[in-house]
Amino acid sequence: MTENVDIVIIGAGFSGLYAVHKFHEKYNVVCFEAGDGVGGTWYWNRYPGARVDIESVEYSYGFDEELQQEWKWPEYFSAQPDLERYANHVAGLFVACAVGHSTINQFQNCIALCESSH
């Protein structure tokens, strides 16, 4: 990487996605994710029956009212695929490192480099 980076974020889970969203307008941000997708715990933990233990809406980001209104959780305590789907939806709307977008680069043992610059 040849450009200067102000903030390095490790992991594109729910906190990492929010951090990229929060800081990308003022800083050069890079997010490293070991997986092939976003979602953190909800990407990695795919065992049968994996689901939240709090109301699904608690996982919703509050920084965008339109997102709050458009996303409908299918269950009160959603299953893993729903959380992963939500993380990908948010990444596609607000974060430049959404899986499948051209800004994803694979390098060094399948670590994804996600960049967002101001």
Steps between C-alpha positions, in 0.01 A plus 500: 500500500651830396254759635499631855241354733365687800294222659534122480194296594538130571193300408190577295252386762226729623742726690752508217233590244379781722855626554565512123171684450573743786856593405522474120381855428783669692780243491668247276375173646603144430311199635659155512269198508624141512176358364362513150205709616378755751302431814760382751343248735203471267728413209708242687243325721283300260413206720140372500279708723735799533289805583495813713413495869367856503232664289622514139430871472779560754743410220363777277719803437336823610702740286256498208124534540428368150695181575307466827170522313585282200655201678252254644630229731323172418503377860509648848817294564647469150716215377859532378416536128281803578781675690750427223252624239451823698877555530540456124205732436652773717844451346351532154324825589746680723844339496733493203627153595188300420573148381474480124582865445815587306658657810553157658850370443622158609859475618730304734314181587152620402490812720261753348616860485215747507579865440297810541660837441378853545 
